[in-house]
Amino acid sequence: MQGRTGYAADPGAAAMYRDMVTRIERGKWKAGDFIPAAVDLRRQYGVSHRAAATVLRRLQREGWIGRRPGFGTFIQEFHPGARPPNYRFRIGLLLDKPAPQEPLVPDLLARIEEHLGSLPCSVACCELWKSEVSLPEVDCCLWLQPQAGRAPVDIGAAPVVYAGTEIPLSVTRAASYDAVTADSLQGGFLAGQRLRQAGCPTATYVGVRRTTTPITNADITTPLRRAGFEAGWGEPVPEERQILMPAYRMPCGVDAAAQWLATRPPNDAVFCCSDDLAIGFAHGTRAHGVHAGRDYSLVGFDGQWNARHAEPPITTVRVPIEEMAAVAARMAVERAELPTRPTRLLALGCTLIEGRTVVGRQPREGGPPGARGDRADGEE
């Protein structure tokens, strides 16, 4: 059966590729040696004809092996690093959902494409939500914000680089993957520390309730943001001060505001685990004459442009999209060039962008680590 990305659906393909490269690197197969015929390799590694052919074509494209008609396949005399100067790696971009449905994906995708444009590579985009998709053979797959509840996508022997807020289970099932993510725990800590610094006596947490099946990205991200917030705040948020909504959407923030107004404590600190929730929350309270930054303090999470340009601008934790895009693009090309190098998992730190939704004077000197003065526009 053919996988959605165009590779043969054979889990042994990645193992076959790694083992053959290891044999060459360790000198078990020397330059000029002929390797077993394709039919023998299929039997040795227990893979299909299509999977074996895919692996052999990739090894030849990368310069590990060559083919001599009438004689067979042999080990090349040069290392794959000695590619022609004009060689361009093939990078496959995997998208799980249309970009507008994921708040951070449009920015992340645009910036990754910009960075890849300056590197020696060509890009093929695969939209996995479509019924018929086919991705050409690639040197590396760059997977943006995979959905945690989906089955793992078959990518054959190609290594994976993941870029998104957290690492879902579908990526960890890949044979070899690198990842660059945002440190949600540290970001939540910044939010809790900032609200504690504002002198608020109580705190309310607005998050997303856990789903049953399938697991979603919110089920991974939300607990980390909440745990970080409680660490920065200095104590757990009582159950009666937790408002859990079905999604990270502005209408859910408006509904959360209605619940909060029914039992609103004075000068409360409200942490919303997404900017969309925070914007909806601020709108919902303002409709009843209760204003963020005057009657209570509010902090969001993500650092989206609409939070910085809301009225009033939302104090928010910025996810380092630009930095993640640059690192992910470099990782993909490096992994394509050296597919057997050790994997790397990087979590980049978040920063606090000051708006006008926290009661009291905005910090400059001595503020929380990662705070950006009292800027409301989030400019560098």
N, C-alpha and C positions, 0 to 999 in steps of 0.2 A: 504493500500500500504506500502511495506517495504522500509525504508530509506536506503541510501547507506552505512550507517555504521552498518546495521544489527538490529537497533532498529525499533520498530513500529513507523510509521509516525503519531504520535498523540501528538499535542502540549500540551495536558493536563497532560502528564506523569510527566513532571518536577514539575508542580503545585501539583500534587497528592503526589509525593515524599516529597516535602518541607512541605506540610500541615501535613502529617502523622508524620514526624520527629518532627515538632513543637508541635504537640499534646502530643507526648511522653516526650519531653523535659520539657514542662510546666505542666506535671502531669495530663493532661486530660485523658490519657491512662496510667494506672499504671502497674507496674510489676505484671504479672499473669493475667491481664485482657485479655479477648478474643476480638479480633477486628471483625468487620463485615465480613461476607463471601465475597469472591472475586466478586460474582455476584452483591452483594449490593454495594461494593466499586466502581465497574464499573458504576453503575447507579448514585451513589453519585457524582463522579468526572467527569462523562461524557466522559470516555475513552474507548478504545477498549479492548477486552479480552487480546490481545497480550501485550498492553501497561501496563495493570494492572498486568499481570503476570511478566513482566520485573521489575516493581517497587517492587513487593513483593519479588522476588528473590534477588534483591539488598539489601533490608532491612534485609532479613535473612542472607545474606552473611556478612553484616556489623555488625550483632549482635543485631539489634534492635528487631527483632521478632523471634519466633520459631514456629514450627508446630508439633502438636500432632495428629497422625492419629486417626480418629474417633471422635475427639473433635473440632479441628479447629486451628486457628492461634492466638498466644498469645504474649504479650509483655514480652521480656526477662528480667531477674532480674539483668543483668549487663549492664553497659554502653558500647557503642561500642568501647571506648578507651581500654577496657580490652580484647583485642584480644589475641589469642595465640602468643607466642614469634616468631613463624616461619611464621606468616601471611604475605603474600606479596600482596601489592596493585596492581591492574591491571591498567596500564597506556596505553592509546591509543595514538599513534603518528599519527596525520593527516598531510599529505603532499598534497598540491594542484597541484604542477607541478613537473616534474622531476628536481632534484636538480641542474643540470648544467644550467637550464634556469633562475635560480635566483642566482645572484652573492654571496649573503651572506648565502644562505640556506645550502650549503655543510658544511661549518665551523660550523654553528649553530647546525645542525643535529648531526654532529660527537661529538661535545662537550656535547650536551644534553644527548646523549646515554652514553657517558663516565660518566657523573655525575649520571644518573639514575642507572648505573651499581653498584654504591657504596651505593645505597639506597634500602630499603626493598620493592622492587616492581618488577613486570614483565612487559615487554613492548610488545605491539602489534602494528605493523606499518600498516597504511591504506593509499594506494596510490590512491588518489581521482580522478586522471586523467584517470584511467583505467575504462573500461566499466562495468566490474563485480568486485565489491569489497565487502568485508564483514568483519566487525570488530567485534571481540567477545565482549561480555558485559564487560564493563570496569568501574572502579571507578572514573576515570577522563580522559578527553581528553586533550592532549597537542597539540595545533594546531600551526604549523610553517608557518609564513608568508602567511596567507590566501589571496587569490586574491579578491580584493575589488569588482570586478564586478560579482562574482559568486553568485548564490542563496545560502542561508544558508544551511549548511549540517545538516540533522536531526540526533541528537545525543541522542534522548530520554531524560532520566532524568539525564544523566551524566553531571557534571559540566565541564566547559571549562577553560583552562589556555592558553592564547595566547602569543606567543613570535615572535617578528618581529619588523620592523622599525616603523610601525604605526598601529593603530587599525582600520581595515576596517569595513564597515557597516555589513558585513556578520557575524562578531563576536559579534557586539553590539546587534544583534537580539537574541543571545543565552540567555536562561533564567537566567543563572548565570555564570559569567566569571571573572577571574583574568587576568591581562595582565602585561607583562614586555616589554618595548619598549626602543628605543634610543631617546634621546632628540634632534630631528632634528633642532629645533629652536636654541638651544644653540650651536649645532655644526656649523650651518651656521654663527652664531655670531662670533665664533672663526676664521672662514675663513675670514670674512670681516674685523675683527680687525687686523688679521695678515697682510693682504694686505694693509690696511691703514697705518700700522706701517712701511711697506716697503717704504712708500713715493710715491706710484704710484698716478699720477694725475687723471687718469680716470679708470673706471672699466667696464668690459664686463661680462655679465652673460650668461652662456651656460646651458640651461635646456631642459626639455621635454615638448612639447606642450600638452595641455589638450586634452583628447579624448572626444568624444560625448557620446556614449554608447557602451559597458558598462563602468562604472567607473573602473579605474585601480588603483593599489597601487601608481603609479607615480602621479596620480591626487591628492593624499593625501600628499605624501612625498615632492614633488617638491615645492609647495607653502611655506611649512614650512622652508625648507632649504633656499629658496630665501629670505623670510621675515627675517630670522635670519641673513643672509649675509648683507642685506641692513641696518639692525640695527647696525651690527658691523662696516660696511663701513661708516655709518654716514649719508647716503642720499640714496634715491631711484635710481636705475639704469635706465637711460632714455630708452625709448622704442627702439630707434635706436641702442642702445648698448646691446640689448637682442637678442640672437640667440637661437631659439627653434627648437629642432630636434624631430623626431618621436619616438626615443627609447634611452635607456641607453646603447648604443653599441659603440665599438671602431670605426667602419666605420662612424657612425654618428659624432663622434668627429673629424674625418678627414674632413668630409664635412663642419662641423662648422668652422674648421681652414681655409678652402678655402674662406668662406664668410668673416671671420674676416680679412684675409690678404688683401682683396680688399679695406678696409677702416681702416687699422691698425693705431691707434694713437701711438706715441712714449711712451715707458715705461708703457704700459698698464697693468692693473691688470685683470686677467681672472679667474673667479670662475666657475668651472664645477661641476654640482650637482651629479656627480658620477665619480668614478675612471676610469671606462672604457671610458667615454667621455674625461676625462683629458689625458689619455694615447694616445688615437686617436688624440686629439688636438695637443699634443706635437709632435707626429710623423708627422702630416700634416704640421706643421710650419717648422719643421726641414728639411723636403724635399725641402723647398724653402729657406733654409739658415737662417731662423729665429729661434733662440734657446730660449727655456724656461729657466729662471734663468739668462740669459745674456741680451736678448733683450726685454723681458717682464716677468711678474710674473704670476705663475699659481698655483692654489690650487684645489685639487679634494675633493671627499667625499666618504667615506666607509672604508678606511684603508685596502684595499685588499693587499694581498702579491704581486700581479703583479705590483701594483703601487709602492711599496717600493723597488722592484727589477728592475724597469724600468730604462732606461738610458736616461736622468738622473732620479734618484729617485724622485717621485712626492711628493711634500708637500701635505698632505691630512688630512682630519678629520677622525679619527678612530671611527667607531661604536663599542661599547663595547660588542662584541660577546661573549667572554669568561664569562664576568660577567652576561650577559643576560641568557646564558645557565645554569649557576649555580643557579641563582635565579628562573628561570622557572622550573627547575627540582625539587627544594625544594617546590615551590608553588604547583606543581602537586600532590606531595605526601601529603602535608599538606591539600590540598583541598579534596583529596581522604579520608583522615582520619577524617576531620571535614567538611563535605560538606555544613553545614549551617552557617559556620563562615562568617563574613562580607567580601565582595570582596575587593581586593587590585589592584590598577592601579599604576604601578611604571614606571617612565621614567628615565633611567640611563644616566648620563652625557657622552658626547663624549670628546675626547682629540685630540690635534693637533700633528701630527707626521711630524717633519721637514725633508724634502728632500733637493733637490738642485734646485728647480724650482722657488724660490722667489729671486728677485734681491736684492743684498745687503748682509750685514752680518747677519748670523742666530742668533736669540736671545738666550741668556742663562738666565741671571738674569733679572727679570722685564719683561719677555715676556708676551704674552697673557695668561689669565687663562687657564689652561689645556694644555699648550704647553709642549712638551717633549724635551727641549734643541734643539740641532741641530743633533739629531740622524736621520739617514735615514733608518734604518732597523726596527724601531718600536718595538724593544725588550723591555721587561719589565725592 
